[in-house]
Structures are given as C-alpha cells and as structure tokens.
Amino acid sequence: METWIHWRIPYDKKEYPTLKVKKDSIIWWDFNNEHHNLNIVNEKSYNKNTINDDTDINIGKLVTPQHGNMQIIVTIMDEPGTYYFLCSIKGHAELGHKIKIIVE
C-alpha cells in the first residue's frame, strides 16, 4: 500500500486522523521545508507537541531530492507498531500538524 501525505497544518487545525497501514506500506510525504519539518517522536513528545532531542529524530532533511523549497520524503513502514510524527516548528503541532500511524 502506498499513501501520500501533503504535510502541512490542517485547514481545520485538527490533528491528522490516525492512519492504519499494513506492514511494508510506503508513505510519501511532501512539504515546504522552509516552513515545516518532519520528526518521528515518542508518544510522550507527541502528546506534549514537542520534540525530545535525546530520543526523537528529525527525518525532514535525510532522505530525498528537493525541488526548490519542496521536499519529498519516503518512509517504509516495515515494522508493526505505533509511530508518531510531528512538525517541530513552534506552534505547528498544536495546530494539528502531527499524525499517529499504526502499522499492522
């Protein structure tokens, strides 16, 4: 299964709905990297809308080609579990710029 996420603050300012995917699903993220980033965080950080520099990982700059300010990141969800992602730009997670992904 492949899913594309246009990674930005939701228009209704509500958290992205929980996404359930099958093991080995591919998630494509696209965003303007001047205004947003992508971090995989632990549940505590997710609930507090913050990142913890000791355990959370910014994947917003690691993986993919850029076209101007747009960046596309590909994640392969190859391990079952619950994963938490958020944008760590000040105030963005509070405006719903975060998502929980459950891999079955």
C-alpha positions as CSV (number, residue, x, y, z in Angstrom):
1,M,0.0,0.0,0.0
2,E,1.2,3.5,-0.8
3,T,-0.1,6.7,0.9
4,W,0.8,10.3,0.0
5,I,0.7,12.9,2.8
6,H,0.7,16.6,1.9
7,W,2.5,17.5,5.2
8,R,1.1,20.9,6.3
9,I,-1.0,22.4,9.0
10,P,-4.5,21.1,8.5
11,Y,-7.0,23.7,7.3
12,D,-9.4,22.9,10.2
13,K,-6.4,23.0,12.7
14,K,-7.4,19.5,14.0
15,E,-4.8,16.7,14.3
16,Y,-4.5,14.5,11.3
17,P,-6.7,11.3,11.8
18,T,-4.8,8.2,12.9
19,L,-3.6,6.3,9.9
20,K,-3.6,2.5,9.8
21,V,-1.4,0.8,7.3
22,K,-0.2,-2.7,6.5
23,K,3.4,-3.8,7.2
24,D,5.7,-2.8,4.4
25,S,3.5,0.1,3.3
26,I,5.2,3.1,1.8
27,I,4.4,6.6,2.9
28,W,5.3,9.6,0.7
29,W,5.5,13.0,2.5
30,D,5.7,16.3,0.7
31,F,6.2,19.7,2.3
32,N,7.8,23.1,2.0
33,N,11.0,22.7,4.0
34,E,11.3,26.5,4.6
35,H,8.2,26.3,6.8
36,H,7.9,22.7,8.0
37,N,9.9,19.7,9.1
38,L,9.2,16.1,9.8
39,N,10.1,14.3,13.0
40,I,9.5,10.8,14.3
41,V,8.9,11.2,18.0
42,N,8.0,9.1,21.1
43,E,4.4,9.1,22.4
44,K,5.3,11.5,25.3
45,S,6.7,14.1,22.9
46,Y,3.7,13.6,20.6
47,N,1.2,14.2,23.4
48,K,3.2,17.3,24.6
49,N,3.6,18.7,21.0
50,T,7.4,18.9,21.4
51,I,10.5,17.0,20.4
52,N,13.0,15.4,22.8
53,D,16.5,15.9,21.4
54,D,17.7,12.7,23.1
55,T,15.2,10.3,21.5
56,D,13.3,11.9,18.7
57,I,14.6,12.0,15.1
58,N,14.2,14.8,12.5
59,I,13.8,13.0,9.2
60,G,13.0,16.2,7.4
61,K,16.4,16.5,5.9
62,L,17.7,13.0,5.5
63,V,16.2,11.2,2.6
64,T,15.1,12.7,-0.6
65,P,15.6,15.1,-3.5
66,Q,14.3,18.6,-3.3
67,H,12.7,20.8,-5.9
68,G,13.1,24.4,-4.8
69,N,11.7,24.5,-1.3
70,M,9.6,21.4,-1.7
71,Q,10.9,18.2,-0.3
72,I,9.6,14.7,-0.6
73,I,10.4,12.0,2.0
74,V,9.7,8.3,1.6
75,T,9.2,6.2,4.7
76,I,8.8,2.4,4.5
77,M,6.7,1.2,7.4
78,D,8.3,-2.2,7.7
79,E,7.9,-2.9,11.5
80,P,4.5,-3.3,13.1
81,G,3.8,-0.8,15.9
82,T,2.6,2.7,16.5
83,Y,4.6,5.6,15.2
84,Y,4.3,9.3,16.0
85,F,5.2,12.1,13.7
86,L,5.1,15.9,14.1
87,C,6.4,19.2,12.8
88,S,8.6,20.8,15.4
89,I,8.2,24.4,14.2
90,K,7.0,26.4,17.1
91,G,3.2,26.1,17.4
92,H,2.6,23.8,14.4
93,A,1.9,20.6,16.4
94,E,-0.6,22.5,18.5
95,L,-2.4,23.4,15.3
96,G,-2.8,19.8,14.3
97,H,0.5,19.3,12.4
98,K,1.1,15.8,13.7
99,I,0.0,12.2,12.9
100,K,-0.1,8.8,14.6
101,I,0.5,5.9,12.2
102,I,-0.3,2.3,13.3
103,V,1.4,-0.4,11.3
104,E,-0.3,-3.8,11.4
